[in-house]
Amino acid sequence: MGDIDPNVIKKTQDLLGKLIKKPTLTDKLLSRPPFRFIHDICSSLTRSTGIMKGLFTANESNSECIKDKDAKRAYLKKVIDFVTVANNC
């Protein structure tokens, strides 16, 4: 995977930064986001805007319950499917 365009990272920081305060949207984390970072962003967006409310089970809403690859994959698939539908893709 190639380097991420710094302009894309900056735009992401500007847009998401208006909606969430934590986690901190660092260049490093946005360039190659670990699962927990993505989970924290989704959780923060749900708390601040209500978006994706009801999408995840109680266990999926707790990052400590998502440990194995299959569970992480299932969570990310829900996020991707949600974004796809929300953007009429």
C-alpha positions as CSV (number, residue, x, y, z in Angstrom):
1,M,0.0,0.0,0.0
2,G,1.4,3.4,-0.9
3,D,1.7,6.5,1.2
4,I,-1.5,8.4,1.9
5,D,-1.8,11.9,0.4
6,P,-1.2,14.4,3.2
7,N,-4.1,16.5,1.9
8,V,-6.5,13.5,2.4
9,I,-5.3,13.2,6.0
10,K,-5.7,16.9,6.6
11,K,-9.2,16.9,5.2
12,T,-10.1,13.9,7.3
13,Q,-8.8,15.7,10.4
14,D,-10.7,18.9,9.6
15,L,-14.0,17.1,8.9
16,L,-13.9,14.5,11.7
17,G,-12.3,16.9,14.1
18,K,-15.5,19.0,14.0
19,L,-17.5,16.0,15.2
20,I,-15.3,14.1,17.7
21,K,-12.6,15.1,20.2
22,K,-11.3,11.6,20.9
23,P,-9.5,9.7,19.7
24,T,-6.9,12.2,18.6
25,L,-6.7,12.1,14.8
26,T,-3.0,12.0,14.3
27,D,-1.3,11.6,10.9
28,K,0.3,8.3,12.0
29,L,-3.0,6.7,13.1
30,L,-4.9,8.0,10.0
31,S,-2.2,6.7,7.7
32,R,-2.5,3.1,8.9
33,P,-5.4,2.9,11.4
34,P,-5.4,0.0,13.8
35,F,-8.8,-1.6,14.5
36,R,-9.2,-0.1,17.9
37,F,-8.7,3.4,16.4
38,I,-11.5,2.8,13.8
39,H,-13.7,1.4,16.5
40,D,-13.1,4.4,18.7
41,I,-13.9,6.8,15.8
42,C,-17.2,4.9,15.1
43,S,-18.1,5.0,18.8
44,S,-17.4,8.7,19.1
45,L,-19.4,9.5,16.0
46,T,-22.3,7.5,17.3
47,R,-22.2,9.3,20.6
48,S,-21.8,12.8,19.1
49,T,-24.2,12.5,16.1
50,G,-26.3,9.4,16.6
51,I,-25.1,8.0,13.3
52,M,-24.9,4.2,13.3
53,K,-27.0,4.1,16.4
54,G,-28.4,0.6,16.7
55,L,-26.1,-0.8,14.1
56,F,-23.9,-2.8,16.5
57,T,-24.7,-5.3,19.2
58,A,-23.8,-4.6,22.8
59,N,-20.7,-6.8,22.4
60,E,-19.7,-5.1,19.2
61,S,-20.0,-1.7,20.9
62,N,-17.4,-2.8,23.4
63,S,-14.0,-3.0,21.8
64,E,-12.7,-5.3,24.5
65,C,-15.2,-7.9,23.2
66,I,-13.8,-7.9,19.7
67,K,-10.5,-9.8,19.8
68,D,-10.3,-12.3,16.9
69,K,-10.0,-11.6,13.2
70,D,-13.4,-12.8,12.3
71,A,-15.1,-10.5,14.9
72,K,-13.0,-7.5,13.7
73,R,-13.8,-8.4,10.0
74,A,-17.6,-8.6,10.8
75,Y,-17.5,-5.2,12.6
76,L,-15.6,-3.5,9.7
77,K,-18.0,-5.1,7.2
78,K,-20.9,-3.5,9.0
79,V,-19.2,-0.1,8.9
80,I,-18.3,-0.5,5.2
81,D,-21.9,-1.6,4.3
82,F,-23.3,1.3,6.3
83,V,-21.1,3.9,4.6
84,T,-21.9,2.3,1.2
85,V,-25.7,2.5,1.7
86,A,-25.4,6.0,3.2
87,N,-23.5,7.2,0.1
88,N,-25.9,5.5,-2.3
89,C,-23.0,3.4,-3.7
